[in-house]
Amino acid sequence: MGVSAEDIAEDIRSALPGTEEIIIQYLSGYLLDLDDAAEDEDVLQVTRDILDSAIGSSSSHAKKDDLDRLVQRLAELLKEPLTKREENRAGKSSGLVRLDKVMDLSKANAISSTIAFTEGVDLESINKGKASRVDVKKLEKQEAKLRAKIEKRSKRNLYEGSKLLDQHKKQQSYEEMFMKINPLEAAAASKNKSKDIHLSSIDVNFGSNRILSGASLTLAYGRRYGIVGRNGVGKSTLLRHIAMREVPIPPHITILFVEQEIVGDDTPALESVLKADVWRDTLLREEAELNAKLSELDKEGDDKRFEDAREEAQTRLVDVHTRLADMEAESGPARAAALLAGLGFSEEDQKRPTRSFSGGWRMRLALARALFVKPALLLLDEPSNHIDLNALAWLEDYLQTWPGTLLVVSHDRAFLDAVATDIIHMHSGRLDYYKGNFTQFYSTKSERDRNLRKEYETQMEYRKHLQAFIDRWRYNANRAAQAQSKIKILEKLPELQPPEVEETETFKFPETEKISPPVLQLNEVSFGYTPDKILLKGVNIDVGLDSRIAVVGPNGAGKSTLIKLLTGELKPMSGHVNQNGRLRIGYFAQHHVDNLIPTMSPVQFLASKFPGRTEQEYRGHLGNFQISGMTGLQTIGTLSGGQKSRVAFAMLSLQRPHVLLLDEPTNHLDIEGLDALMTALSSWNGGVILISHDERFITKVAKELWVCADGTVSKFKGDVQAYKSLIVSNIKAKP
């Protein structure tokens, strides 16, 4: 059986977890194509040197032992090609060969000037200090070839999973996809059947990357589950696999996944929500067809064949009416209107065609459509990213009475505290389950981690004690029997696995120099995009270096416009904007990704914006925002949303701003990244104005809460929880 690159890669990942993926990909390609290696090159020794360099000289003996075992495993795995290679070498030459030129790589630079901006591995730095017998031209040619192969393979692996899903979506309309995932027969089949989900062992892959291995998926009907985990661990991928039934969910359980905004057309918003329930729409059309058919048959005579046709149509009509009654079809328009109102759509908005809405509002429409359908299993991916605090307050309240099973990916702790009854922690290729909301999960997990560390340390002390006794008395005639007894005890003890160390993140903004007030002021400012439609009127706001202001309010009220007036991007129609002449403003836009260049690496991007520093300085600066190692040299287009946010923050801090204006900075950050950002902003000595829907972020960072609504911006006397409660009560009070 042939050895594949993935077999080699999987062995390296298993033996040395944490090894950078680019090194794994390099070595798997290198060992697979042995014909390209220099004739007298010891491929296993080169592999050992590269991995030894990757794990670091300060690594524990256990790591070194793991490396030795891995090299032995690779030797066994590649026994056949290595033997063939040796035979070829022996056949080609049995004598000595005089080298044309000897190169001493110890005198070469530590790292080549160009290799750092690629995804290759610098063999010069790995073999520094060793004389090399490698033909330099061959090495350069081989490295370029492997680099191209790695780049092609990594891109294929990264996108092939999402490509498959995109092909499904391109080939099928929403209605076709809905009926394929949830056939109409499922409604009848679901009666008197359990809607609990229990899959004891599932595997989930994204391209060639293993997301879950032998994991247990258990979802009790009526519970609300929040999935948490680090950026890039595969939470959204898991939801997509469930949505496409690539995970074996029982067929009688209906599924709906809200992932992307709807495609705009001339359908009014309210009608779009009603049409989302494809079963209801299909049955209503069938009802109309049956009524028309019965009207035609009533005109015919009493012939038996007409009587049979009438009876058949009437029987089917009764069945259709029963199904429509079960799904409360008559109350559909009222339910759809209430959902849209809760998500911020006015009566006029509900009549507008869907194509007239922006991307954020279309995302709300997609959410309203899913809530209207009421599937047995509802899947939501970061629902709070696309809605304002007003709509979020309503959504939290609505989901608390959700009748089915809810599975939601979110990094918003306050949202998970309000909605979740259970938390699923996704990590290390498995799913761990915790009862309670996020706060209870965090407390339970922290306590469990402390106990595991304590138990591990106690066990290690016990083993050290046994080993010390053995070492002391092993060769003493009087105590040899006792020492042997201890050896047997030690051998029978199970192998200890150290508990996982929870990674912590830190962000660091540079201290800013003091400037005299007024730093940034708006005095009686009014603004409108057209003179007859004023968006903001009579705004007064004073921003200092000690300001910590959160601006909340419904979408479209003018929050982002206020930020643009402060930056000077927009000019007021009346009033004055006063800025200190030395003031530097850092602006984090809601759609910051548009400002990044996807074909550049983070290092190259910073160098293009702030030239004049060394590559190492750029990499060190990116490290302040957890973009470290090879991540700084990947193209920005291949980074996750959270990593792109970190690059944007790194660029902001290079401006050395006095005031930060942050428009939805939390959207893509995971919980650890969000904690790091909150800590960094709390200790920073500049001014902060932020727009956010994240209750915990606002509470931790902001000292003042300002509400942007009804054409004005005013200070709110109360905290964000009081504001959300006011919003929900106002919505419920509406007829």
Salt bridges, closest charged atoms under 4 A:
GLU6 OE2 - ARG13 NH1 3.09
GLU10 OE1 - ARG13 NH1 3.37
ASP11 OD2 - ARG73 NE 3.14
GLU21 OE2 - ARG13 NH2 2.72
ASP33 OD2 - LYS149 NZ 1.93
ASP36 OD2 - LYS145 NZ 2.87
GLU39 OE2 - LYS92 NZ 3.54
ASP49 OD2 - LYS130 NZ 3.15
ASP52 OD1 - LYS64 NZ 2.54
ASP66 OD1 - ARG69 NH2 2.52
ASP68 OD1 - ARG48 NH1 2.62
GLU86 OE2 - ARG89 NH1 3.10
GLU143 OE2 - ARG147 NH1 3.48
GLU151 OE2 - LYS155 NZ 3.33
GLU160 OE1 - ARG156 NE 3.99
GLU246 OE1 - HIS241 NE2 3.29
GLU259 OE1 - LYS169 NZ 2.73
GLU259 OE2 - ARG240 NE 2.50
ASP266 OD1 - ARG355 NE 2.34
ASP281 OD2 - ARG285 NH1 2.89
GLU286 OE2 - ARG316 NE 2.56
GLU287 OE2 - HIS321 NE2 2.82
GLU296 OE2 - LYS299 NZ 3.98
ASP303 OD1 - ARG305 NE 3.85
GLU307 OE2 - ARG310 NH2 2.86
ASP308 OD2 - LYS304 NZ 3.20
ASP319 OD2 - ARG316 NH1 2.58
ASP326 OD2 - LYS191 NZ 3.82
ASP349 OD1 - ARG352 NH1 3.00
GLU382 OE2 - HIS411 ND1 2.84
ASP388 OD2 - ARG364 NH2 2.85
GLU396 OE1 - LYS724 NZ 2.98
ASP397 OD2 - LYS732 NZ 3.18
ASP422 OD1 - ARG223 NE 2.82
ASP422 OD2 - LYS435 NZ 3.49
ASP432 OD2 - HIS427 NE2 2.67
ASP432 OD1 - ARG430 NE 3.33
ASP432 OD2 - ARG448 NH2 3.66
GLU447 OE1 - ARG450 NH2 2.61
ASP449 OD2 - LYS445 NZ 3.00
GLU500 OE1 - HIS427 ND1 3.18
GLU500 OE2 - ARG430 NH1 3.82
GLU502 OE1 - LYS445 NZ 2.73
GLU503 OE1 - ARG230 NH1 3.70
GLU505 OE2 - ARG230 NH2 2.32
GLU505 OE1 - ARG646 NH2 2.82
GLU513 OE2 - ARG584 NH2 3.17
GLU513 OE2 - HIS658 NE2 3.22
GLU615 OE2 - ARG619 NH1 3.55
GLU664 OE1 - HIS693 ND1 2.94
ASP670 OD2 - ARG230 NE 3.34
ASP670 OD1 - ARG646 NH2 3.40
GLU672 OE1 - ARG230 NE 3.29
ASP675 OD2 - ARG413 NH2 2.81
ASP675 OD1 - ARG696 NH1 3.04
GLU695 OE1 - LYS724 NZ 2.67
GLU704 OE1 - LYS715 NZ 3.74
